[in-house]
Amino acid sequence: MVRFRVFVVKIATQMNIIGTVENLPDGTVRIEAWGEKNQLQAFIQEIYKGSRLSRIDNIAEFWDNIKYMSDVDKKFRIIH
């Protein structure tokens, strides 16, 4: 148990970033994050460091100016 998703939520919450994190069937992790550009860049740097038990091989970044879709749930959460 790596608990990488919990690590991502903790970092995002500390940085006031909203979004989601989920495990995909192929073993990769998808993170969708919304925030100010400088916040997101700092967030990515923290994710590259990883948690104590995780290993980060690659991060693919896709930048867009879309709004976060939910006005109700403005926090970072794990999708199960």
C-alpha positions, 0 to 999 in steps of 0.5 A: 500500500503506497497511499500516493493518492492520500499524499496528493490530496494532502499536498493539494489541500496545503496549496489550496488546489482543487481537483481529483486523483484516481488510480487507473486500471493500468497502474498509473495515477491520474491527477486533475488539478485546478488553481493558479499557474504558480500554485500548480507549478509548485504542486507538480514539483511536490508531486515529482518528489513523491511520497516516502513509498512511491516512485514517480517515473513520469508526469505528463502535463496538459494545461488548459483554461477550463473551469472546475466543473463543480461549484459544490465540491471545491476541494481535492478528493480521491476518486475510488 
